[in-house]
């Protein structure tokens, strides 16, 4: 029983961390998109998606996949590692 409760707690905690990241990532993408003066439809066309998914991504409702990150970095003309660094991630040495 304790194991089950612990795993549920861990999953809930992990979910909160992911949601926080998703919101931060979404805000970052929205800022970059506005810096380029693009609409959500413009960005969607550049990465081969639809504006509804861009909207959901910017609101933090969905998590970005590695493929999405690659396509977004390409659209914003930055390296994927640059995209990750701009989000505040610094690799441990």
Secondary structure, 3 states (H helix, E strand, C coil): CHHHHHHHHHHHHHHHHHHHHHHHHHHHHHHHHHHCCCCHHHHHHHHCCCHHHHHHHHCCCCCCCHHHHHHHHHHCCCCHHHHHHHCCCCCCC
